[in-house]
Amino acid sequence: MPGNPVAAITDEFAADLETAARAMASLGMTGAELRMVSGKNIIDLTDQEIDRAMAVLGRYGLAVVSIASPVFKCVLPDAPEVDTRFQQDMFAASHTMADQPRLARRALEIAGRTGARIVRVFSFWRTVRPEACFDRIVGALAGLAEMAAPLGVTIGIENEHACNLGTAAETAPLLAALVHPNLQLIWDPANALVAGENPFPDGYRKLPPGRIAHVHAKDCRVTGHTPEWLELGTGSVDWAGQIAALRQDGYQGWFSLETHWRGPAGDRLEASLLCGRNLVRMAG
């Protein structure tokens, strides 16, 4: 069986896109996921900046596979209070609910401009009672799926420990309630671990494999809900087992590196090169 294609979120390698793209291509990666470029969130780039980024990626044979947008990474108004146990990663994007329609439109425009087939979104900052937000999350994601459908783009809801859908157990009911071809899952086992779930095999077996459109790869150990990020393949996520199970279940999508670890010397480029080599080996 041939291996799965491998990508990475570019800013995990370097803020400078040329540096990141060169390193990613050197590992045999063929895809790029865009979150931040030169310190700016992807949503805030102009069309001209997007085109320049595409030119850089093109020189290294990297296709844009996903727009890692910050859509719905915000406070849900009139909801229970935010759960302060979880670190909120902002990635140069801090927005309110009022900003979300504009962000969603721009994310879909950028997907069209880059050829990305997936736009990553979230489920609002995690509250002390995530279940109380469920119906509103379903409604918000249904609206995005309807927006994306005529464009042929998939809305990828990522399980995120700092958001209301952090685990497979929390996300599976959403997928059951919202059966839409343009709403699929971005599965992040390490995020599920931080949220308190054993992601594989326990969490994964709660998910419908056919709804997984994309997979983020990173690794850690967790104390309470605080992660210690580690070299991919050396932490508490059974990545060898998870990749094997996905492939056995027919997953043909991307494995996208989201390193987070900063390596033994605090050098994110070197850390991402080490993790990238591991991911290419395991996914191949």
C-alpha positions, 0 to 999 in steps of 0.5 A: 500500500502506498504511503500517505502524502505529508504536509506541514504548517509552514510557520512551525518551521520558520516565519520566513516562508522561503526558509520553511518551504526549502526545509519541507521540500528537503524532507520530501513533503509535497503539501503546505498548510498556511496559518501564519506568513511573516508574522501575519495570520493568513486571514490578514494577508492581501491577495498580492501577499497570497500570490507571492506566497504561492510563488514561493511554495510553487518553487519548492513543489508544495501544494496548499492543502489547507487554510488553517484559519482562526474561524470560531476561535473566539468567545461564544456570546451568552455562553457559560464562562470560559474554562481557564485551565486550557491555554489559548493559542492565538497565532496573531489572531484575536477576534470576536463573534462579530468578526466571524462572517468576515473571517469566514468569507476571507478564508474561503476566498483564500482557499479559492485563490490557493487551490486549498480544498480544506478550511480549518475552523474551531468550536469557540473557546472552551467553556466550563459546560461545553455541552451547553454550547452544542446546538449553537456550534452545530448551527454555526458549522452548518452555515459554514458548510453551506457557504463552502458547498458551492465552492467545492471546499471542505470545512474541517472542524478541528478538535482543539483542547482549548475549544468546546470540541476537544476530544473524539467523544465530544466531536463524534456527536457533532459529526452525527448531528451534522451530516453534510459532505462539506463538513468533515473532521481534522483529527488531532490526537495530541489535542485530544490527549491534552483535553483528557482523552486517550486518543488512540485507540480509545478516542479514534474508535469513537469516530467515523473514519470516513469523516476524517478529512485531514490529520494534524501530527504532533506529540506530547506528555500531559500533566493535568491539562498542561502539555509538554511538547516532544519530538513526534513519536516519543510522547504519549500518542501512539502514532505508529498505531494511529497511522496504521489504523487510519490507513487500514480504515481507508484514510488517503488524506494528508498527515500535516506536521504541527510540531509545537516542540522547540527541540533540545536547543529551542530551534524550531527549524531543527525541531521541525526537521527532526519531527518531519523526518519521523512523520515522513518515515511513519506515513510512508 
